[in-house]
Amino acid sequence: MTVIKQDDLIQSIADALQFISYYHPVDFIRAMREAYECEESPAARAALQQVLVNSRMCALGKRPICQDTGIVIAFVEIGMDVRWDADMSVEQMINEGVRRGYANPDNVLRGSVLEDPDGARANTGDNSPAVIYTRVVPGDELNIEVAAKGGGSEAKAKFAMLNPSDSVVDWILDVVPTMGAGWCPPGMLGVGIGGTPEKAMLLAKESLMEPIDMHELQERGPANRAEELRVELFEKVNALGIGAQGLGGLTTVLDVKVREYATHAANKPVAVIPSCSATRHVHFSLDGSGPAEFEAPDLSEWPDIDFELGEDVRRVDLETLTRSEMHTWKAGDTLLLSGRILTGRDAAHKKIVDLIEQGVDLPVDFADRIIYYVGPVDPVRDEAVGPAGPTTATRMDKFTRTMLERTGLMGMIGKAERGPAAVDAIRDNQAVSLIAVGGAAYLVSKAITKSTLLAFPELGMEAIYEFEIEDMPVTVAVDSTGESVHREGPKRWSAKIAERIEATSI
């Protein structure tokens, strides 16, 4: 009989969450490295370079890969012969591990979990509770796969009840372009087919815990219909040309996973869930001998590359920036920003727009300023700010016209594409929208030299700050004429890929 001690499980969860916050899985690094070496799109290659440089920095510095340190998901398999030396339930032990893991003073992780999700949306402060799935299985071990899933990729999950005769491939190829770039490609796609609606979603999520092995599968050849589906989707999704960060390129997905389950004759439930470039998960087992131990990966797995942006980069002094200078920027240009920027994301934008509608003076002057959509990790030691990568700009689209026309704001920084309404507002106001690379949060934070709280302290990481920055790398996503790199980049690269496919098939 195996006896699992309460403190062993709590400590194992806390240690696992620290471990995955700064170590990418080795299979992911190998796949990203290959994608970087093969990429031909300059914009996509630069984005992949930043993700890889950031990942190595995090492995060395033991700081979070992404400012969004995720919602914790635990897949728990309890052996039927396991006994417990505990006075807490399994869920309580896991949630206590989450609290301790996220509050580690040497590497504080951001609390992103809110209670009362359709009401006050108050932050729990410690990132608990986790989302926990438990199975009781034969054996005398406790096996857990723990993941920290970012909100940007979770927001892009898709589900449909297809008719039995409908094509899964056609449906996925229709929905992937609608996911935009907010999931920070390249990553994996998890596909669940069958069961009931909730079972299909669970299958898709579980599949993302599997190792990346697409190239091995392609070399040996599919052994069954599910593997044939994986290869077909991998090739066809990459042929869309979406590319890293949605900028257009050869690699959109590193792998596609498929899990299936029996279903009703009248149904074909299908779910697809992406993982992002901050893929974080690890497996551990407890056999009663103590807490789990996690072995650091070999740093030689990471490419030892320097952060370089090439000769075409433009340095911008925000303290002297004029609108006429800003109007010379073109979609796709790479900039290094220095000076002062403001921060603010969903909750802050909602409060600002409410104050404008009420006719109340704003606590911050936004005129001729640039705002960064960010919710950073708390700093440790001598940091001005913790990892501070961008959040998805699309979520601020509904506020964009009001912000540009009523506050005098002239530019924004986020990640992913802007929707049609936001692009129209940017064009009409001759403003700009810039992107920083999602999944490069620690690298970005090194450009921030000072952080000052300006307004809405009650919002925590969503409060408005002023950052002083030096050489912060960004790309022009939408220029003042309304041209969008997220529209044009994938269009160009999907055409190039189609030409190559046609040439090889002749």
N, C-alpha and C positions, 0 to 999 in steps of 0.2 A: 504493500500500500504506500502511495506517495502522499506526503503531507506538505502542503504549500502554506508557507507562513504569510501572514498579512503584509508585513513590512517588506518581504521579498517582492511581492507583486507591485506594491506601491513604488518601491525604489526602481524596479525594472521599467515601469511605465515612465517615470520621471527621467531616467537615464536615456531611454529610447527616444523621447521627445527632444532632449538636448542633442543627442547624436544626429538625428535626422534634420535638425534645424541648420546644421552647418556641413554635413557630409551628404552630397548626392550619392545615390547608388552607383556602384562602379559600372554596371551595364549601361546606365544612362550616360555617364561621362564618355564611355567608349563610343556610343552611338552619336552623341553630340560632336565629339572630336571628328568622327568620320564625316558627319554632315558639314562641318566647318571646312574640312580639307577638300571636299568635293564641290562646295558651293561656288557658283559663278556670278551670282548677283552681288554686286559690291555692297549694296545696302543690307542685304540679308547676311552676307559674310561678316560685315562689321557688327551686326547685332549678335551673331553667334559668337564672335570673338569676345564681346563684352560679357556674355553669359559665362563663357569658359574662364575668362580672367577672374570674374566675380566669384565663381565657384571655387577656384583655387585659393583666392584670398580668404574666403570663408573657412575653407578646410584648415588653413594655416592660422587664422585669427580666431577661430571658433566663435563666429558671429553669424546671425541668420542669413541664409541665401536670399531670402525675400522679406520685405517688411511685413507682408501678409503671412504670418506664421501659422495660419490655417485653423480650420476646425478639426478637432481630433476624431478620427474614426478608428475603431478597434474591432477586428474580427477575432473572436475568442472561441477556441475549441477546448472544452474541458473534458479530460478523460474520465470515463465512468468509474475508474478506481482511484480517482483523486479525492483526498480529504483535505479539510481546511483547518488551519490553526488561526482563526480569525473571528472577530466579532462584528465585522462590517460585511455587507453584501459584496459580490464581485463588482457590480457597478459602482458602489461607493469606493471601493479600493482603487479602481481605475480612475475615477474622478479625483480622488485625493492625489494620485500620481500625476494627473494633469496639472493640478494646482501647484504642486511642488516643482514640476518640470518647467512650467512657465514663469515661476517666480525666482528661479535660480539667479542670485545676484551677480554671478560672473557672466551670465549670458541671458539677460532678461528677454523674454519673448512677449510679443504684443498680444494683448487680450482683444480678440475680435468677436467673441461670442456674446450675443444679446439675448436677454429674456424678454417675454412679452413681445414677440416678433411683429405683431400687427398693432401694437399699442405704443407704449412708452419707449420700447426698444432700448432698455437700460443695459449697459455693459455689465456682465457678471464680474468683471475685474480680474478673473483668473483663468479665463478660457474654458472653464467647465460650464456645462457638462459635455462629455464626449458623446458621440453617437456610437452605440455599442451593439454588436450583433453576436449572439451567443449560441453555440451548438454544443450538445453533449454527445461525445463520440467514444468508441471503445478505446481503452488504453489507460495509462497511468501518468500522462504528462499534461501540462497546460501549455497550449500553443497559441500565440497571439501574433497577429500582423497588425502593427499600428502605423497609421498614416496621419499626416497633417495636410489637409486638402484646402488649397487657396480658394477664396471666394470668386475670383475672376474666372477660373475654369469651371467651378461648380455652377456658375450662372449660365453657362452655355450648354448644360445638359438638355438633351432632347428626348422626347418619347412620342410614340404613335401606336395606335391600334390599327395595324394594317389588315387588309383583307388577305385571306390565305393565298390568293394568287398574286398579290403585289410583290414587287421586287425590293428586297432589303437594300441591295446595292443602289438602286435608283433613288430610294428614299434618303439614304445617307449622303449621296452625292448632291441631292437637293438641299439638305439641311446644313451641311458643313460650311458652305459659303455664307449662310445666314448667321453663323456663329461669330463672324468677324474675327478680330485679332485679340479680343479681350481675354482669351485663354492662354495667351503668350506662346504661340507655336514657335518651334516644333515641340511636340510632346507625343503622347500616345492617345489613341482612341480606344475606349473600352466599349464593346458592343454586347448587349444582352438580348437574347431572342427566346421568347416562349414564356411559359408559366402564366402569371397574371401581371397586371401593370406594375405592381410593386416588386414582384419577383424579377422582372426584366431589368428594372433599374438596379436592383441589388446585384444581379449577375454582371452588369456592365461595370459597376463599382469594384466588385471583387476581381474582375479580370485585370484591372489596372495594377494589382499587386504582383502580377506575374513579371518575370524578367524579360527584358527586350531581347528577342532572338530572331527577328525577321530575316536577317541575312542568312542565318543558319537554315531557316526554313526554306528560303529561296534556293539555297545550294543543294539541299537534299530532296526538295520537291514535296508538295503537299501529300499527306497520307490519307486525308478524308475530306469531306465536303466543307467542314468548318475551316480547315486550313486553306482550302482553295479560296474560300470567302475572304480570309485574312489577306492573302496575297493580292487578290483582285482589288480589294478596298485600298490596300497600301499603295498600289501602283496608280489607281485612278484618283485617289485623294491627292497624292503628290502631283499628279498631272494637272490639278486645278491651278497650280502656280502661286498659291497663297504665300508660301514661304515664311521665313522667320519673322516674327512680329507683324505678319501680314503685309510685308513690304514687297513681296514678289520674289520667288526663288524656287530652287529645286526641291527643297525639303520642307514639307508642312507637317508630316507625321514621321516619327521614328519607328513606330510599330502600330499594328492594329491587333487587338485581342478580341476573341469571340467566345462567349459562353452561351450554352443553350440549355433549355429545360422543357419537359413535356408541357403541352398546352391544350386548350380546348379546341375541338375541330373547327369551330367557327371563328377562331381568333389567330392573330399573329402579332403579339406584343413585341415591340422593338424599342430598345433604348440605346442611346449613345452618350457617353460621358468622356470628355477629354481630360487628360492630365496636362499640366503646364511645364514650363521650363524650370519650375521649382519643385519638380517631382520629389516627394519625400515619403519614404516608407521603409520599414524594417521588420523582420520576423525574429521572434525569440521564443525559446521554450524554457519552462521551469519544471524541474524534476524533484524538487524538495531539497536540493543541495545548496541553495542560496539564490541571490538575485542574478539576473542575466548579466553577462559581460559582453560588451560590444567592442569589436576590434577595429581600430582605425584603418581605413584603406591605405594602400600604398600610394604616396603622392606622385609616383612616376606615372600613374594612370592619367594624370592631368597633363595636357600639353603645356609646356613652359613657354607661353607666348606673352609678349608685352602688349599693353593697351596702346594701340596706335590707330589714328583716324585718317591717316593719309594726308596728301598735300592740299586737297581741295577744301579742307576745313576752314571755316570762317570764325574768327574770334570776335565776340560781341561784348562791349562794355555797356551793361544795362544802365549805368548811371548817366550815360550820355546818349543813349539810344533815342532816336527820333522815329516818328512814324514813317517819314520818307525813306529812311534807311531800312526800316523793317519791310517796306513794300518792295525792296529789291530782292528779298529772299524768295526762293522758288521751292516748290514742293520737291522733297528729296535732298535738299541741301543739308549738310552737316555743320552744326554750330557748336562752339564752346562758349558758354555763357559765364560771365563774371559780373558781380554786383549784388544787388538785393532783389529777391523775389518774395511774393506772399504765398502762403499755403492755404488750402481749404478744399474740402470735398463734400460729399452728399449733405451731411447734417448742417455744415456751415452755410452751404448754398441755400438750403431751405430757410434758414434763419435770416439770411441776407435778403432774399426775395420777399419774405414775410414783412420785414422791416420796411422795405421799399414800398410795398403795397399799403402799409399802415401810415406812410408818410413820416416815418421816424428817421432821424439822422443815423447814418451808419457809423459803427465804431472804428472803421478802417477806411482810409482813402484809397480807392482802387484806380484812380485816374492815371492813365499812362503807365500802368504797372502790368506785370505778368504774374499769373497765379499758377501754382504747382498743385496738382491734384495728388495729395499724398497723406498718408497716415503712418508716420514713422514709428519704428521701435524705440523704446526709451534708451537713452545713452548709458554707457557704462564707462568707468574709468575716465580717460581724458577726452572722450568723444564729445563733439558739439551736438551730435544727434546720432541715434542708432541707424541701422539700415533703413534707407528711405527711398525705395523705388516707387514708381508711379502707380496709381490706381487707374481703372478703366475710365477713359474720358467720356465714353458714350453715355454713362450714367448721368453726366452733367449736361447732356444735350438740351434737356427741357428748360434749363436755367440760362442757357448761353445767350440768347437774344437779350433777355432782361439785363444780364450782367454787362454786356457790351454797350447797350444803349442807355442804361440808366446809371452806370457807375463810371464809365470812361475806361474800363479795362481794355487793354489792347492785345493781350495774348494769353495763352493757356498752355500748360504742359501736362500731359497725361500719358496713357498708353492706349494703343488700339485706335480704330477708325472713329471718325465723327459721322453721325447720321445725316441724312439730307437736310433736316431742319437746322442743325447746327452749322453745316457747311454753308447754307444759304445766309445764315446770320453772320458768319465770319466774312463772307464775300460782301454782304451789304454794308458791313461796318469797316471793311478793309483791315480786318484784324488777322491774327494768325493762330494756328494750333500746332504745337510742337509735341514730339513724343520723346520720352526717355525709354530705355530698354527695360521691359518687364523681366524680372529674373536677374537683374544686376544691381540689387538694392545696396549692397555693401560697397560696391564700386562707386555708385552715385553718391553715397553718403560721405565719401572721402573728399568730394568737392565742396561740402558744406562746412564752413569754418565757424559759423555762429548761428544760434537759433534764439529768437526772442518771442515770447508769447505776447500776442496783441489783443485777442478777443476770444470770447466764448470758451473760457477754461473748463467749463462744465462738460464740454464735449470730449475731453481727454485727447486722444490721438487725432480727433477730427477738428480740434480747435484751429484758429487762425494764428499762424506764426509768421515771422519774417525770417527768412534764411539769408545769410550772406554766403555767396558761393564763389568759387574760383574754378574756371574751366570745367563747368558741368556739361557733359556731352548730350546733345539733343539733335533730333532730325526734324526738319520742317515737314509736318504731315499735311496741313492745309495752308496754302499761302493766301495772300490778301486778295487774289483773284478768284479764290474758291477751288483751285486745282488741288486734288487730293492724291497723295502718294498711295494710299490704300485702295483707291479705285484704279489708278493707272498701273501700279507695279504688278499686281496679280494678273491684270489683263495682258500685259506684255509677256510675262513669263509663261502664262498658260498657252499663249500663241506659240512661243518658242518651243515649249515642250511638245505641243501637238505637231509642229513641223518635224521635230526629231523622230517622234513615233511614226509618222507617216513615211519618213525617209528610210527608216530601218525595216518597215514592213513591205517595201517595194521589192 
